[in-house]
């Protein structure tokens, strides 16, 4: 990152005080004073003391108990209602209902547990990237120790191939201030997003986890563990515990359902105990009021809602996987459907993270040469043996490698920080021609040109232009002969612009996102000029600022707002931010979320991990680091961002299906509560609980078919219109309630079915039952006493005699009536000791017709409930 590096670290000041120190901005001698250290390192005793004070050089480990996390998912309003239902089922000895309810409760909790945040995975990935060993100076000698035991003030040695073990400040090679310093090359792309290794001189800082690409130097440790750049990233990840939007929506829908259930439970208790004087005894069928309450609870609770929505999301995620998007957190699919801002890292995400040459923009310094000529001489200047990045890009960018085979390098002068150029002596084998090719700093190459005064202004102007576009410039020159005769005439051929090019599909992806209603913002660790040039090439807009501008404005400095109303207005309207650190990306995402935006974040490095975790939809691109993949919700398996467009369309289809199910859930809750509540309180009726549980399971199970509904994705980001969902659900639920009540009333309170279709009558009115039974028992097949068949005791009927006599202590024998002894004693008139045949018939018909009515109502409620799965309704 070119720009101001904020590496403030808390250090102990006076007694019980801490001060923030920016070690990137203070000289080395002041750093030693603050750290109470010297060039000679620490003693082992002092190091052990500091290890106690500062703690080990490792990231904090998670200590969450998975059992408690799992049980935590049983502590919410929907789970409470299910738990109350399970307790009532136990009181009624209703073990079948109890098993089904508990099974659904455990299933819902397991699904939520499985969807638990992946913060631990991201932190473990960060830990894995840290150096295991370090070479440290203690007690006057160097020794290799576990990096976890490093403390602030330690002197360490870092060299090519090492991983920096802690945040360090680089020390000078020697005390000779006149000696030209050779910089170190440090690759910190995975940390800060820089596309190339950066040069670090004495006094500069390097971060834990970055890789040494060239050089060897002593350095002093100034931060370890959670105070390092890595540690701050891990702390941001660990402190982020986003509740998914889907969970919030389910809680709101569930809350409305529970309020409806609660109202009807109170009504039922008041009417059945107060009006109908129901008794309540322990045991099965001992308390019909509890049975009715259980019906309302089980039928009204959307017990399968988490399961159905999760299955719908899982099936949708499987479809997205075929498009190259692996979903790590299922609820992110729903959030992607509502995403309206996408913050994207630049390096490796919008761009290839690969040094390239902008060939059409090459500046030709000398007439008579073409871009191809400059590229050929640039390729000849490259030493591919060392595989230096610039040498490799020069060689690989020339489109005719076969033509280079006729040239042979006979001498090569490597780059050094004093001369700032390389020179190769080349012989053309076919003709014997000898010439030299130089590449290096544009200013150095320009000054060596024989026509320096003629081309100076044009070359300087082009260097400024390239710099303003964020390009790095490289000068190319050639001279005939090997220079041994002392005659050298350098011709500056051209100026090559080096840059990290955008991916081939990025511009189209951004256009597609805008069509889909998604604003794309660049959030990069690179220099502002580089970010603006990339944005210009991608047609993203170049209204960009250093992230420090936004942070300063947030901290109460309005002069940094650049005319915007506030920081939210600035974050919403500008096209991106550059020179950002992990905490800045995290803060940008948070500001946009506080403005009620659904924010997506793409990235690939450790520096992106906190923002990926904070975003509503964290997207790790192909080739991302383990830390980025661990923090992300969705991992892309294909290069580029084009997969995001397909994923958004797929997510919006899934959202339509979930919206439909939510309307169904609200409708069913109102339908169950009002249907069975009204019939119960008006007609003193009851419904078997097991049928309600089975109906809830199978009806919601049938709703999984929603995952295959053909839906047209919306053109703009989706949002949950709960008012519309509740209104449509309530209206449809009450309509279904009316249909059920009409069916009940027509079937059980009239003779319409019998009259219209000659079907078995379900009419349970006393007059209807008495008329039916009186007609049924007339005839020679039934016992008669003096021509009276209605008032004959059931003791005169085989089967009833044995049962009744046994159950009631010989009541039939006491009465003197039996199937073999039918006489006046069998006639029941004023004070019946036993029921009459017609009374028994009415009781049985009441039971049979009630059972048939329950079956009919079950079919009607179940069938009409599952018929509302019209996608997009």
Secondary structure, 3 states (H helix, E strand, C coil): CCCCCCCEEEEECCCCCEEEEECCCCCHHHHHHHHCCCCCCECHHHHHHHHHHHCCCCCCCCCCCHHHHHHHCCCCHHHHHHHHHHHHHHHCCCHHHHHHHHHHHHHHHHHHHHCCCCHHHHHHHHHHCCCCEEEEEECCEEEEEEHHHCCCCCEEEEECCCECCCEEEECCCCCCCCCCCCCEEEECHHHHCCCCCEEECCCCEECCCCEEEECEEEEEEEECHHHCHHHHHHHHHHHCCCCCHHHHHHHHHHHHHHHHHHHHHHHHHHHHHHCCCCCCCCCCCCCHHHHHHHHHHHHHCCCCHHHHHHHHHHHHHHHHHHCCEEECCCHHHHHHHHCCEEEECHHHHHEEEEEEECHHHCEECCCCCCHHHHHHHHHHCCCCCCCCHHHHHHHHHCCCHHHHHHEEEEEEECCCCCCCEEEEEEEECCCCEEEEEEEECHHHHHHHECCHHHHHHHHHHHHHHHHHCCCEEEEEEEEECCCCCCCCCEEEEEEEEEEEEECCCHHHHHHHHHHCCCEEEEECCCCHHHHHHHHHHHCCCCCEEEHHHHHHHHCCCHHHHCCCCCHHHHHHHCCEEECCCHHHHHHHHHHHHHCCCCEEEEECCHHHHHHHHHCCEEEECCCCCHHHHHHCCEEECCCCCHHHHHHHHHHHHHHHHHHHHHHHHHHHHHHHHHHHHHHHHHHCCCCCHHHHHHHHHHHHHHHHHHHHCCCCCCCCCCCCCHHHHHHHHHHHHHHHHHHHHHHHHHHHCCCHHHHHHCCCCCCCCHHHHHHHHHHHCCCCCCCCECCECCCEEHHHCCCHHHHHHHHCCCHHHHHCCECCECCHHHECCCCCCCCEHHHHHHHHHHHHHHHHHHHHHHHHHHHHHCCCCCCCC
